[in-house]
């Protein structure tokens, strides 16, 4: 009887923990109408970013890109990752994940950014924002407000920056 009670308590704790974890990941915004970067291809299979990706920036984030990567509170950046189709990088394969960064000064453990990962279908992926995101952002681009991409990643039209 005591074993059944312990099992029930553990089950309840795990259920509550998963609900809390899911609740801490904001819903994926409707980002398809935001500014979109040019297509990026990373062919190094050892890279975390192996594959094809596109960056989307909302209005606040795009202003941050234009301001030498100084992003205002509330800026949101989305990165869509796709597999490379076959052995060539000339066409996008299936989407494999989506990552969001949102400027949020309350996120002191991650440089003032909230990091969230989503599956290809937009469901929370359980990404660890410190281990999977911030450690590299801190090490590589802390002087750029923790953002790898820049204004040059976005399409240039007729020689004029976007």
C-alpha positions as a Markdown table, in Angstrom:
| # | Residue | x | y | z |
|---|---|---|---|---|
| 1 | Unk | 0.0 | 0.0 | 0.0 |
| 2 | Unk | 2.8 | 2.4 | 0.9 |
| 3 | Unk | 4.5 | 1.7 | -2.4 |
| 4 | Unk | 1.3 | 2.6 | -4.4 |
| 5 | Unk | 1.1 | 5.9 | -2.4 |
| 6 | Unk | 4.7 | 6.7 | -3.2 |
| 7 | Unk | 4.2 | 5.9 | -6.8 |
| 8 | Unk | 1.1 | 8.1 | -6.9 |
| 9 | Unk | 2.9 | 11.0 | -5.2 |
| 10 | Unk | 5.9 | 10.7 | -7.7 |
| 11 | Unk | 3.4 | 10.6 | -10.6 |
| 12 | Unk | 1.7 | 13.8 | -9.4 |
| 13 | Unk | 5.0 | 15.6 | -8.8 |
| 14 | Unk | 6.1 | 14.7 | -12.4 |
| 15 | Unk | 2.8 | 15.8 | -13.8 |
| 16 | Unk | 2.9 | 19.1 | -12.0 |
| 17 | Unk | 6.5 | 19.7 | -13.0 |
| 18 | Unk | 5.8 | 19.1 | -16.7 |
| 19 | Unk | 2.8 | 21.4 | -16.5 |
| 20 | Unk | 4.9 | 24.2 | -14.9 |
| 21 | Unk | 7.7 | 23.6 | -17.5 |
| 22 | Unk | 5.3 | 23.8 | -20.4 |
| 23 | Unk | 3.7 | 27.0 | -18.9 |
| 24 | Unk | 7.1 | 28.7 | -18.7 |
| 25 | Unk | 7.5 | 28.5 | -22.5 |
| 26 | Unk | 5.5 | 31.2 | -24.2 |
| 27 | Unk | 3.4 | 30.3 | -27.1 |
| 28 | Unk | 5.1 | 30.6 | -30.5 |
| 29 | Unk | 4.0 | 33.9 | -32.0 |
| 30 | Unk | 2.8 | 34.3 | -35.6 |
| 31 | Unk | 6.2 | 35.3 | -37.0 |
| 32 | Unk | 5.8 | 34.6 | -40.7 |
| 33 | Unk | 5.0 | 38.2 | -41.5 |
| 34 | Unk | 8.1 | 39.5 | -39.7 |
| 35 | Unk | 11.3 | 40.6 | -41.4 |
| 36 | Unk | 13.0 | 37.4 | -42.8 |
| 37 | Unk | 16.7 | 36.9 | -43.3 |
| 38 | Unk | 18.4 | 35.4 | -46.3 |
| 39 | Unk | 18.8 | 31.7 | -46.4 |
| 40 | Unk | 21.7 | 30.4 | -44.2 |
| 41 | Unk | 23.3 | 27.1 | -44.9 |
| 42 | Unk | 25.7 | 25.4 | -42.5 |
| 43 | Unk | 27.3 | 22.3 | -44.0 |
| 44 | Unk | 29.6 | 21.4 | -41.1 |
| 45 | Unk | 28.0 | 18.3 | -39.6 |
| 46 | Unk | 29.8 | 18.9 | -36.3 |
| 47 | Unk | 28.0 | 22.2 | -35.9 |
| 48 | Unk | 24.9 | 22.6 | -33.7 |
| 49 | Unk | 23.5 | 24.7 | -36.6 |
| 50 | Unk | 24.1 | 22.0 | -39.3 |
| 51 | Unk | 21.3 | 22.5 | -41.8 |
| 52 | Unk | 19.4 | 25.4 | -43.3 |
| 53 | Unk | 17.9 | 28.2 | -41.3 |
| 54 | Unk | 16.0 | 31.5 | -41.6 |
| 55 | Unk | 15.8 | 34.2 | -39.0 |
| 56 | Unk | 12.7 | 36.3 | -38.4 |
| 57 | Unk | 12.7 | 39.6 | -36.5 |
| 58 | Unk | 9.7 | 41.5 | -35.2 |
| 59 | Unk | 9.7 | 45.3 | -35.5 |
| 60 | Unk | 11.5 | 45.9 | -32.2 |
| 61 | Unk | 14.2 | 43.3 | -33.0 |
| 62 | Unk | 14.7 | 44.7 | -36.5 |
| 63 | Unk | 15.3 | 48.1 | -34.9 |
| 64 | Unk | 17.9 | 46.4 | -32.6 |
| 65 | Unk | 19.6 | 44.9 | -35.7 |
| 66 | Unk | 19.7 | 48.4 | -37.2 |
| 67 | Unk | 21.2 | 49.8 | -34.0 |
| 68 | Unk | 24.3 | 47.6 | -34.1 |
| 69 | Unk | 22.7 | 44.7 | -32.2 |
| 70 | Unk | 21.3 | 46.7 | -29.3 |
| 71 | Unk | 17.9 | 45.3 | -28.8 |
| 72 | Unk | 15.0 | 47.0 | -26.9 |
| 73 | Unk | 13.0 | 45.2 | -24.3 |
| 74 | Unk | 10.4 | 42.9 | -25.9 |
| 75 | Unk | 12.4 | 42.2 | -29.1 |
| 76 | Unk | 11.6 | 38.8 | -30.5 |
| 77 | Unk | 13.8 | 36.7 | -32.9 |
| 78 | Unk | 12.7 | 33.4 | -34.3 |
| 79 | Unk | 15.1 | 30.9 | -36.0 |
| 80 | Unk | 13.6 | 28.1 | -38.1 |
| 81 | Unk | 15.9 | 25.2 | -38.7 |
| 82 | Unk | 15.6 | 22.8 | -41.6 |
| 83 | Unk | 17.4 | 19.6 | -42.5 |
| 84 | Unk | 19.5 | 19.5 | -45.6 |
| 85 | Unk | 17.7 | 17.5 | -48.2 |
| 86 | Unk | 19.9 | 14.6 | -49.3 |
| 87 | Unk | 23.6 | 15.4 | -49.8 |
| 88 | Unk | 23.0 | 18.8 | -51.4 |
| 89 | Unk | 22.2 | 22.0 | -49.7 |
| 90 | Unk | 20.4 | 23.5 | -52.7 |
| 91 | Unk | 16.9 | 22.7 | -51.3 |
| 92 | Unk | 15.4 | 22.8 | -47.9 |
| 93 | Unk | 14.5 | 19.5 | -46.3 |
| 94 | Unk | 11.9 | 19.1 | -43.6 |
| 95 | Unk | 11.7 | 21.6 | -40.7 |
| 96 | Unk | 13.3 | 20.1 | -37.6 |
| 97 | Unk | 13.0 | 22.8 | -34.9 |
| 98 | Unk | 12.2 | 26.4 | -34.1 |
| 99 | Unk | 14.0 | 28.6 | -31.5 |
| 100 | Unk | 12.8 | 31.9 | -30.1 |
| 101 | Unk | 14.7 | 34.6 | -28.2 |
| 102 | Unk | 12.8 | 37.3 | -26.5 |
| 103 | Unk | 14.4 | 40.3 | -24.8 |
| 104 | Unk | 13.2 | 40.1 | -21.2 |
| 105 | Unk | 15.2 | 41.9 | -18.4 |
| 106 | Unk | 13.8 | 39.5 | -15.8 |
| 107 | Unk | 15.9 | 36.7 | -17.4 |
| 108 | Unk | 19.0 | 37.6 | -15.5 |
| 109 | Unk | 20.5 | 34.1 | -15.7 |
| 110 | Unk | 20.6 | 34.3 | -19.5 |
| 111 | Unk | 21.7 | 37.8 | -20.2 |
| 112 | Unk | 18.3 | 39.4 | -20.3 |
| 113 | Unk | 17.0 | 37.0 | -23.0 |
| 114 | Unk | 14.3 | 34.3 | -22.7 |
| 115 | Unk | 15.2 | 31.3 | -24.9 |
| 116 | Unk | 12.6 | 28.8 | -25.9 |
| 117 | Unk | 12.7 | 25.8 | -28.2 |
| 118 | Unk | 9.8 | 24.3 | -30.2 |
| 119 | Unk | 9.3 | 21.2 | -32.3 |
| 120 | Unk | 8.8 | 21.5 | -36.0 |
| 121 | Unk | 5.0 | 21.6 | -35.2 |
| 122 | Unk | 5.4 | 24.5 | -32.8 |
| 123 | Unk | 5.1 | 22.6 | -29.5 |
| 124 | Unk | 7.5 | 23.3 | -26.6 |
| 125 | Unk | 10.6 | 21.0 | -27.0 |
| 126 | Unk | 11.9 | 21.1 | -23.5 |
| 127 | Unk | 15.1 | 22.9 | -24.5 |
| 128 | Unk | 17.4 | 23.8 | -21.6 |
| 129 | Unk | 17.9 | 27.6 | -22.2 |
| 130 | Unk | 21.2 | 27.7 | -20.3 |
| 131 | Unk | 22.9 | 24.6 | -21.6 |
| 132 | Unk | 21.5 | 24.6 | -25.1 |
| 133 | Unk | 21.5 | 28.3 | -25.8 |
| 134 | Unk | 23.0 | 30.8 | -23.5 |
| 135 | Unk | 26.4 | 29.1 | -22.8 |
| 136 | Unk | 27.4 | 29.6 | -26.5 |
| 137 | Unk | 25.7 | 33.0 | -26.8 |
| 138 | Unk | 27.6 | 34.2 | -23.7 |
| 139 | Unk | 30.9 | 32.8 | -24.9 |
| 140 | Unk | 30.7 | 33.9 | -28.5 |
| 141 | Unk | 28.5 | 37.0 | -28.8 |
| 142 | Unk | 28.1 | 38.7 | -25.4 |
| 143 | Unk | 29.4 | 42.0 | -27.0 |
| 144 | Unk | 26.6 | 41.8 | -29.6 |
| 145 | Unk | 23.8 | 41.6 | -27.0 |
| 146 | Unk | 24.1 | 37.8 | -27.1 |
| 147 | Unk | 22.8 | 37.6 | -30.7 |
| 148 | Unk | 24.8 | 35.8 | -33.4 |
| 149 | Unk | 22.9 | 37.3 | -36.4 |
| 150 | Unk | 23.2 | 40.9 | -37.6 |
| 151 | Unk | 21.6 | 43.3 | -40.0 |
| 152 | Unk | 23.8 | 41.9 | -42.8 |
| 153 | Unk | 21.9 | 38.6 | -42.5 |
| 154 | Unk | 18.8 | 40.3 | -43.9 |
| 155 | Unk | 18.2 | 40.8 | -47.6 |
| 156 | Unk | 19.6 | 43.9 | -49.2 |
| 157 | Unk | 17.4 | 45.5 | -51.8 |
| 158 | Unk | 19.0 | 47.5 | -54.6 |
| 159 | Unk | 22.1 | 48.2 | -52.6 |
| 160 | Unk | 20.1 | 49.8 | -49.7 |
| 161 | Unk | 20.1 | 48.1 | -46.2 |
| 162 | Unk | 16.6 | 47.0 | -45.2 |
